[in-house]
Amino acid sequence: QVQLVESGGGLVQAGGSLRLACAASGIIVSSFAMYWYRQAPGKRREFVAIISRAGSTDYRDSVKGRFTISRDNAKNTVYLEMNSLKPEDTAVYYCHTESFWGQGTQVTVSS
C-alpha cells in the first residue's frame, strides 16, 4: 500500500521560509519521478516542482530561484524548501507520483 504523507506547512510572513516533507511508504522515492503540486482556493491544482529518478529538477516559472526540491533516499522522503515566500504561494501543497497523492499540507503566507 502506497502512502505519501506531507508535513511542514504552516503560517509564515511574506519573505519567510518553510520546508515541506513528503514521507513515502510502499514505494522507493528514488525509483520514481516525484512531484509537488499546489492548489489555492478557487483555483486548479498546479505543478510546482519535479525531481526525476536521475535527480534532475524543474520548477514552475513563478517559484524558480525561490523553491528547491530534493530527496533523501535513506529517509525515503522528498522535500520542498521554500524561501522568499509570497502571499500568492498560499495553497495546499501536495506530494504526487504515478497515480498517488498525499493528503496535502496547508501553506499560508501573510502579507
C-alpha positions as CSV (number, residue, x, y, z in Angstrom):
1,Q,0.0,0.0,0.0
2,V,1.5,3.3,-1.1
3,Q,1.2,6.3,1.2
4,L,2.6,9.8,0.8
5,V,2.4,11.9,3.9
6,E,3.1,15.6,3.7
7,S,4.2,17.8,6.6
8,G,5.8,21.1,7.3
9,G,3.1,23.5,6.3
10,G,2.1,26.5,8.4
11,L,1.6,30.2,8.6
12,V,4.5,32.4,7.7
13,Q,5.0,36.1,6.9
14,A,5.9,37.2,3.4
15,G,9.7,36.8,2.9
16,G,9.8,33.8,5.2
17,S,10.7,30.2,4.6
18,L,9.2,26.8,5.1
19,R,10.4,23.3,4.4
20,L,7.8,20.7,3.3
21,A,8.4,17.0,3.6
22,C,6.8,14.1,1.9
23,A,7.4,10.8,3.6
24,A,6.7,7.8,1.4
25,S,5.9,4.2,2.2
26,G,5.2,1.4,-0.2
27,I,7.4,2.9,-2.9
28,I,11.0,3.9,-3.2
29,V,11.2,7.6,-4.0
30,S,14.4,7.3,-5.9
31,S,12.7,4.9,-8.3
32,F,10.1,7.4,-9.4
33,A,9.7,10.9,-10.6
34,M,8.4,12.8,-7.6
35,Y,6.3,15.9,-7.8
36,W,5.0,18.8,-5.7
37,Y,1.7,20.4,-6.7
38,R,-0.4,23.1,-5.1
39,Q,-4.0,24.2,-5.1
40,A,-5.1,27.6,-4.0
41,P,-8.8,28.3,-3.1
42,G,-10.9,28.5,-6.2
43,K,-8.1,27.6,-8.5
44,R,-6.9,24.5,-10.3
45,R,-4.2,22.3,-8.9
46,E,-0.9,23.3,-10.5
47,F,2.6,21.9,-10.9
48,V,5.3,23.3,-8.6
49,A,8.4,21.1,-8.9
50,I,9.7,17.7,-10.0
51,I,12.7,15.6,-9.2
52,S,13.4,12.9,-11.7
53,R,14.7,9.4,-11.0
54,A,18.1,10.7,-12.1
55,G,17.9,13.6,-9.7
56,S,17.3,16.4,-12.2
57,T,14.8,19.1,-11.2
58,D,12.5,21.5,-12.7
59,Y,10.1,24.2,-11.4
60,R,7.2,26.3,-12.5
61,D,8.5,29.7,-13.5
62,S,7.0,31.6,-10.6
63,V,9.0,29.7,-8.0
64,K,12.3,29.3,-9.8
65,G,15.1,30.7,-7.7
66,R,13.0,30.5,-4.5
67,F,12.0,26.8,-4.2
68,T,14.2,23.8,-4.1
69,I,13.1,20.2,-4.4
70,S,15.3,17.4,-3.1
71,R,15.1,13.9,-1.7
72,D,16.8,11.9,1.0
73,N,17.0,8.3,-0.2
74,A,17.9,7.0,3.3
75,K,14.7,8.5,4.7
76,N,12.7,7.8,1.6
77,T,11.5,11.4,1.8
78,V,11.1,14.2,-0.7
79,Y,11.4,17.8,0.4
80,L,10.4,21.2,-0.9
81,E,12.4,24.1,0.5
82,M,10.5,27.3,0.0
83,N,12.2,30.7,0.5
84,S,11.2,34.3,0.0
85,L,7.6,33.2,0.3
86,K,4.9,35.5,-1.2
87,P,1.2,35.7,-0.4
88,E,0.5,34.2,-3.8
89,D,2.2,31.0,-2.7
90,T,-0.6,30.4,-0.3
91,A,-2.2,27.0,-1.1
92,V,-2.5,23.4,-0.1
93,Y,0.7,21.6,-1.2
94,Y,0.5,18.0,-2.4
95,C,3.1,15.3,-3.0
96,H,2.5,13.2,-6.1
97,T,3.9,10.3,-8.0
98,E,2.3,7.9,-10.5
99,S,-1.4,7.7,-9.5
100,F,-0.7,8.5,-5.9
101,W,-1.4,11.7,-4.0
102,G,-0.8,12.8,-0.4
103,Q,-3.4,14.4,1.7
104,G,-1.8,17.8,1.4
105,T,-0.3,20.4,3.8
106,Q,-1.6,24.0,4.1
107,V,0.8,26.8,3.5
108,T,-0.4,30.3,4.3
109,V,1.7,33.4,3.6
110,S,0.6,36.6,5.2
111,S,1.4,40.0,3.7
